Amino acid sequence: MKKLLLLLALFACVNVVSSQSVSSVGLIGEASPFANWDDEVPMVQDAVDTSMWTLNVVLSDGPVKFRANNDWAINWGNTNPADFMHGIAIQDEGNMNAFAGEYNVSFNHVTGEFRFEYVSDIGMIGEATPLASWDDDVNMYRDQNDPNKFFTGINLTAGPVKWRKDDAWVTDWGNNNSDFPAGVAAIAEGNINVPTAGFYVVTLDTLTGDYLFSGETVYDTISLIGEGIAGDWETDFILDQASNPHIWTTSITLAGGGVKFRAEKDWATNWGGTAWPVGDAVLGSNDNIPSEAGDYNVYFNSKEQQYRFWAADAISTVGIIGTATPNGWNDPDTDMEQDADNPNVWKLRLDLVAGECKFRINDGWDNSYGAADWPTGFGELNGTTNITVPEDGDYIVTFNALSGEYSFNPVVEYGTIGIIGKSSPNADWETDTPMNKDEDDFNLWTIDEITFTDSVDPCTDDTGVKFRAENDWGVNWGNCNDFPSGVGVANDPNIAVTAGTYSVVFRSDTGEYTFADPISNTEELLDPSSITLYPNPTNATLNVDLSSTDLSGLITLSILDMTGKEVLRVRKDKNAINTLDVSQLAEGNYLLNLSNDSYFIGKRFSIVK
């Protein structure tokens, strides 16, 4: 599959860095020639404008960042894939994802403006390009299967464009008829006028002259507006964008009445409809969508022009079914587990065989999702395509019942897992504190009585800690929002540790971790997955399923809030199912610590009211 270069001019606030505080700038990351997060490729400082830095480099597919002074104290990134190759890098922002190729890179450490200019002999030029210039090209990618074909993905404004060779006007292509969106370009002919601003995939065959502008408009915002949400037509409710730029979701309470979707908080682009709660969105329609009062999860696809309003309590189960699953295409589905933090997300670790599968909501074929992409993608509601599992394996399967996004991540056995960071005992980002692998479960890692210092703000600075595999930054897990327990996410910001001595449990298959009070010499850490809490989230009663453990006799159940304060403690005889009354606790996230004379275990849950 061709990788399409997304190009977008970006206007953003940046953190200004003075020239005096920066003595060097380097490019670092897995896509760099060093292919790690320890060694950087130094950039060359401009002799006149000392805030400018340049570099010629060959990159592979993967993440990169800029950093100053060969240190992480000052670094810049940009997480928007549409901004590679031209945008604004922001201090402590996430990584930029590069596409393989040779680039001339420029970066201004004061303004944050950067450019990755792909080295190519064919470029697109004109007022409609993001550079808005007849002097500066946007270079195109060469098709690896045909040296005469070039392509790019680009945001264009309405206006004229052409193509030219070698950044010069010796050889250029146009079309005297300005045929759009398709035509045949010829040497030295006129400009092609793009009639409407939007995102386009542009292809050019320099041998035949054939060209094509394939349009897919990408919006910065999509909102819901109308009397159904605010009692008037003046207030926009902004939806959240999924990793697919055309899919938008949110949770909202509707009062009943007409609603519409619109782009960029402007009536120039809006969608109405006549059906409820599912229907086709009609661009520029005079009809308002006739909403009903209630709590809803909202889905909108700006490309397919479809919408869906799920009642908040409409989804009771999500399962996976098909020849790749244990039950084949026969009922019942293999049920998944609802995520404690996001009720729309469902997960399961499952042994799959080579074959096909789909996701189903509430065990029904009227709410099934499949797609052709593997191992990640967006399921099409009630489509005919199944997801193909290419080989047998142990997988962590994730599905978002609102957006349809799914992933199949193979479970990997690591040789080492360590804890690293400024708040760890080694107080640096170079030396791991090794954890102990469980003899019976290679995904379970533990360590007892490890002392940490306070984190400051690991979402934006370099304090805190992370888990990483094989003493290398190729695989690492972080989460700056959740402590003392949570789920580590690959390449996320650091975990915000509160100073103290803890026993730590980490699962390398799910990312689940717990920092708990130190256990005694007579206790052992248990695998968090050996107990089940349900319903989770809950509003009144929490059931603790201990049927898969070896616990016996009296057990202590202690509930802590996210500040570490104990809010409930009970001691009772161990049963297969133990029930706790949590109706008096406030809405939020909590940690359940469970122990007896021999074992200790931690598990997270949420209360929603």
N, C-alpha and C positions, 0 to 999 in steps of 0.2 A: 504494500500500500504506500502511496506517495505521502510524504510528510509535507504539509502545507505550511508555509510561513505566514504567520499572522502579523500584520503590520498596522499600527495605529498610533496616531499622534496623541500624546497624553499630556494633560494639564493636571498637576498635583502639587500639594504642599510638600516641601522637602525640609529636612534638617540641615541647616547650613553648617559647613565645617570650614574653619579658617585655613588659609594656606599655611600659616605658621604651625598648625598642629599636625600637618601631613608632610612627612619627609619622603614617603614612597607609597606607591599604589601597585597592587598585584591582582591578577585574576586567579581565582582558586575554585576548585570543585571537581566533581567526578568527570565532567566533560572536558577538563583541561588535559594537557599532555601528561601531567603527573597522576591524574585519575584518583586524587584523594583530597582530603580536607586539611592536610598538614603542610603541603608544599605549594607555593604560589608561583605563577609565572610573572616576573616583574614587568611593569609597563614603563615606557620611556616618557619622561617629563619634557614638556615643550620649553624651549629655552626662553621664549618671549612671554607666553602666557603660562605661568607656572601652575595654574589650576588644571591645565589640560594634560592628559596622558594618552598615549597611543601604543598599539601593539598589533603585530601580525601573528596570527596563531591558527593552528589547525585544531578544531574541536570535534569531539564525538558527541553523540546524543547524550543528554543528561544535564544536571544542574551546575550552575556556576554563580559566583558572586565577585564583587570587588571588595577589597579590604585595604586599610592603610597601615603603614608602619610594620608590616609583617606580623600583625597581631589582630585579635578579634575585637578589641576595644572599639574600633571604628570600622564598620563594614556596611556595605550597601547592597540592596537587592530589589527585585520587583517581581511579585508573584503573578502578575497578569500575563498569561501566555500571548495575548494580543499585542503586547508591547515589545516583544522580541522581533525586530532588531533595533527599534528606535523608541526611546522613552525616557522616563525620569527614574533614576535609582534612588531609593529612600533608605535612610540609615536604619539598620536592624530589621529591615524587611526580609521576607523569605527569598528563596533562590530564584534565579532566572533559568528557564529551561532552554538549552541550546539545541539546535539541529546540527547534525554532522556537516562539516565542511571547513574550508579555509576562510578566515575573516580578517578584515582590517577593523580593529576595535578602537574606539575613542571614548574618553570619559572625562567629565569635568567634575572634580570632587567638591566644588563650591555650589554649583547649580544642580548637580546630580544628573545632568543630561548625558545620555550614553547613546552609542550607535555601534551595532554589529553589522558591518558591511560585508555581505557575502561576496567572495571573489568570483566573479562571473563575467563573461564577455558580453552578455546581453542584459540590458536594463530597461526599465519602464520609466518614462519621464513625462512631466507635464504638470499643469496647474491642478489636476484632479488627484495627484498622488499626495501622500502625507507630507512630502517635502515641498509641495506646491511650487515647483521650480522647473525651469527649462535649462538649468545648469547642472543639476544634481540628480542622478539616477537612483532608482530602487532596483537593485540587482535581483535577477530571477534565478531560481534553481534549475539546473540541468537535469532532465530525465535520465536516470541511470540506464534505462533500456533503449534510449534513442538520443544520440548526441545532438540532433537537430531540434529537439523539443525542449521548451523551457516553461516553467510554471511558477506561480506564487499565489498566496492568499493575501489580500490587501483590502484595507478600508479606503474607498475612494469617495471624493466629493463630486458633485456635478461639475463637469468641465472637460477640457481637452487632454488627451494623452497620446503618446507614441511609444515606439520602441527604438533603441539604437544600440550599436555595437561599440565595445571598447571605450565607453564614456566619451564618444566623439561623434560629430555630425558627418563623418565620412560615409557611414552606412546607417541609414535609419529606415524604418518601416511605418507606413500609414495606410489610410484608405480614403480616396477622394470622395467616396459616397458617405463616409462616416457610418458605415454599416455597424449596427449594434443590436444584439449582443454578440453576433457572430458574423464573420466575413473572411475575406482574403486580403492580407496586407501585402503591399508592394513597395519596392525601394523608392524612397523620395516622394511618396504620396502624402496627402494631407493628414491632419489630425483626426482622431476618433473622439467624438464627444460622448462622454458618459452622461446620460440624461438624469439619473437619480443617484443620490448618495447612498452608500451601503457597502457591505462586505462582499467582495467578489473573489472567486477563484479564477485566475486569468491564465490561459495557456496560449503559447505561440509556437508554431512550427516554422523555423527560419528557412527550411527548404521549400515548402509548399506555400508558405504565407498564411496558412489557415490559423485563425485565432478564435477564442471563445471567452466571453465574460459570463461566468456562471454565478448568479447573484444569490447571496444569503445574508440578509440584513441582520447585524448583531446590535442589540440595544444596550445602552448603559444601565437603564432602569426600566422595569415594568411595574406598574402599580394598579391597584384596584380602587375604584372610585364610585361614589353614588350614594343615594339615600339609604341603601341597605347597610352601609358601614358607618356613616357619620351624620345621617339626617339631612345631608345636603350634597351638592355636587362640587364642593370647593376643596375637600381634603383628600389627598392621595395616601393610600396605604401601600408602602413599598414592599414588594415581594423579594425573597432571597433567590439569588441565581445559583443553580446547581453547577457542577463541573462541566456539563453540557451547556454552552452559552445560550441555547434556545429554550431551556427548561427552567421554570420559575415556580417556587413553592412558598407557602406560608401557612400559619395557623391563625385563625381570626374568629371573632364573635360577630355574627351578622344580626341586625335588627329586623331584617325583612324589607324587601323593596328592591328597586332596580339597581343594578351594578354594571360596570363596564371595566374592561382592561384598557390601559393606555400606556404608550411608550414615552419616556423622557418627560413625564408629567405635563404633556402637551396634547391638545386635542387634534393635532395634525395627524397622529397615528393612534387610532383607537379601535377596539373590537367589541362588538355586541353579540347578542344571540337571543334565541327564543326558547331554548330548552333548559331544564333544570332537573337534576344537578349536574348532568353531563351533556356536552354538546359541542358543536362546531362553532368556533369563534369567527365572526364575519367582519372583515376589515371595513371600517367606515360605516357599519350598519347603524340605522336609526333605532333599532330595537335594543332595549336594555335587557340584560339577563335577569329573569324574575326570581330573585333569591328568596329563601325562606329563613325565618329566624332560627338561630342555633349556633353551636360551636362547630367549626369546620376546619379541615385541612384542605388547602387549595393547591391545585396543579394547573399550570398554564404552559403550553408549548407554542412559542411564537413562530416557529418554523412550520409545524404541522397545523397550527391554528386550531388547537383543541383545548378544552378546559374541563375540569372535573372538580366538584366540591364534595369531599368525603365528610360525612358526619364524624365528629371526633371519636365517637365510640363505635364506629361501624366496622372496624377491623378487629376481629377476635383472634384469628390465627393466620399465620403465614407458613406455607410449606413448600417443599421442593419435591417434584415428581418426575418420573421418566426412567428410561432404561439405564441411565447412569446411577440411579439411586437404589437403595435396598429393596423397595417394593415395586420397581418398574413403573409401568403406567397404571398400575392397579391402585385403588384406594386401599388404605389411607395414605395421604401424603406423609413425608417425613417432616414433622413439625419443627420450626425454628424457634429460637428464644428471643424475646423482645429485649431491646437494649434499655438499661436502666435510665440513661440520660436522654435518649431520643426515642420516644415511643413509635416513631415511624420506621426505625431501623431494627432489623431482625438478623440474628447471627446463628451460626451452627458450625461445629467442627464435625466433619463427616467423611467417611471412606467412600469414594466414588470410583466407578469403573468407567472405562471408555464407552461413551454412548451419548444420549441426548437427555435434556431435562428442561423443565420450565418451573417458574414460581407460580403459586396459586394463593389467592387470598380467600379465607373462609372456606377452603376446600372446594371451591367452585370454578367451573370452566368459564363462567362469565366474567371472572376477574383473574385471568392468567397472563403471564408475561414471558416472552421469549425474544431472542434476537440472534444475529449471526456473529456478534463480536465475542472474543475470548482473550484474556480471562476477565476483562472488565467491559462494561457497556451499559446501555440503557434499554430495558425491556420495553417492547411494544405491547400495549394493552390489547389482548385478544387477537394478536397477530398469528400467522400460520408458521412462523419460523421458530425452531427449537434452538436452545443453546447446546452446542456440541462440546462435550468434554473429551479432549484428545487422548488422554491416557489415564490409567488407573493411578490413584493417589489419595493421600490424606490431605483434605483441604479445609480451610476456614472460609465459609461461605457467608457473604453479607448481602442483604437486599434491603433497599429503601422502598417501602410500600407506597410512599407518596410520589417520589420522583421516578421510580422504576430503575434506579441505578443499582448495579450489582457488581460483585467481585468474587473471584475464586482464587484464594491465595494458598499455595502449597505449603504444608508444614515442613519446616527444615530443621534438621538436627545440627546444632552448633557445637563446636569443640569447647569454646569458652564464652561466658557472658560475664561482663564486669560492670561495676558502677564507677562513673568518672565525672569529674567536674570540680569547679572552684569550691563547692560546699561539701565535697567528699573528703575523706581522711587525707588524701594526697594533695588536695587543694590546687589541682591544675587540670588541664584538658589533655594531658599526655599519658598519664599512668592510671590504669584501671585497678580498682579493688576487686579481685576475682570473687565470684559467687560459686556456690556448690551445686553441681548437677545431681538431681535425684536419680538413684540407681534404677528405679522402676519406671520413671517417666522423664524422658530426655528433654521435655519442654519445661519442666519445673526446676527453678533455681532459687536457692535460699542462702541467707547469711544471717548470723546472729550477732547482736551487740556490736553494731557499727555506729560510730559517732559522726554527726554532721554539724556543720555551722549554718547559720541563717543564710537564706537567699535574699537578695534585695528585690529585684524585679526580673526574673529570668525570661519573661516574655520579651523584654527589650534589652537586657544586658547579658553578661556572660557568667553570672552566678548561677547557683542551682546545680543539678546533677542530671545525668542521663544513664540509661542502660545501653551497652553496645556489645556487639558480637565480635569475636576473634581479634580483640584489641585493635580494631580498625573502624574507621568512620563509614565504611561501605554499608553497614547495617547498624542503625541506632534507633532508639525510641525515646521520646520526650512527651511532655504534656504540662504546660505551665499553669494550667487552670485547676488541676485536681491534686490535692494532698490531704490526708495521708494515703488515700487509695484512688485508683483510677485505671484508665486504659492508656498505655503508652502507644503513641502514633509514630510511625516511621518518619524520621527527619523533622519532627515537630520541635518547638522551642523546649528549653530545659524545664525540669520538674522543680517546683518551688518548695524547697525543704525548709521546715522549721527546725531550728537547732535542737539537738537532743541525741539520745542513743536509742537505736531501733533494731528490731529484727525485720528483715526485708524478704518478701516473697515476690517473685516475678515469673510470669509465664511467657515464654518466647513465642508460643503459637498464637495466643490471643492478645498479648501485650498487657494483660491484667497485672497490676502490682499493688502491694500493700506495705506500708511502713507502720509497724506496730510496736507497742511497748516490748522491751526485751523479754524473751522467754527464759525460764529457769533452766538449770542443767538437767532437770528431770522431764522437760517438755520437748516435743518435736513440733516443727511447723507442718501444718497440713496444706495440701493443695486446695486453693480457693474453689476450684471447680468441683470439689467433692461434696459441697453442700449447695442446695438450691433455695433461693428465697422467692416466694410468690404470695400474692401478686406483687410485681415489681415493675412500675411504681404501684404504691398502695395509698389508701387514704385513711384506713382505720386499723386493719389487721394484717400482720405479717406472719406468714407461715415459714418455718425453718425446717427444711427437709434434710434429715441426717441419716437417711436410710442407706446411703452409700459410704458411710464412715465406720470406723471401728470404735467410736466413742462409746463409753458406758458409764453408769453411775451418775453422780451429780455433775452438772455442767453449769458454767457461769456464762450468761449472755449479757454483754455490755454494749450499749449503743452510744456512739460519739458523734457529735456534729462536726462540721468541716473545720471548726477552730480547734478540735481536739478535746472539747469539753464533754464529759460523760453526762448524758441526759437521761439514761435509764439503765438499771442493773437489776437482773433477776437471777436467782439460783434455783434450779429445778432438776428433777430426774430426767435423764435422757430418754426421749421417745423418738420414734421414726419421724413424726411430725410434731414440732413444738410451735405453739401459737403465742404471739406477742401482741398486746394491745398498744398500738402506737397512735391512737386517735388524738391524744393530747399534744403530740409533737407538731411543730410548725412545718409548713411546706419547705422542702429543700432536700439536699443530699446528706446521707448519713453512712457511717461505718459500723457494722456489727462485728464485734470481737467475741469469739466463742472459745472457751478453754475449760480444761479439767486438769487433773494432776499430771497427765501425760502428753496432752496435745494443745496446740494453739492454732487458731485460724481466723482470718479476717475476710469480710465480704461487704461489698457496697450495695446500698439500696436507696430509693428515693421515695419521698412522700409528696403527693400531688393532691390538692384540694380544690 
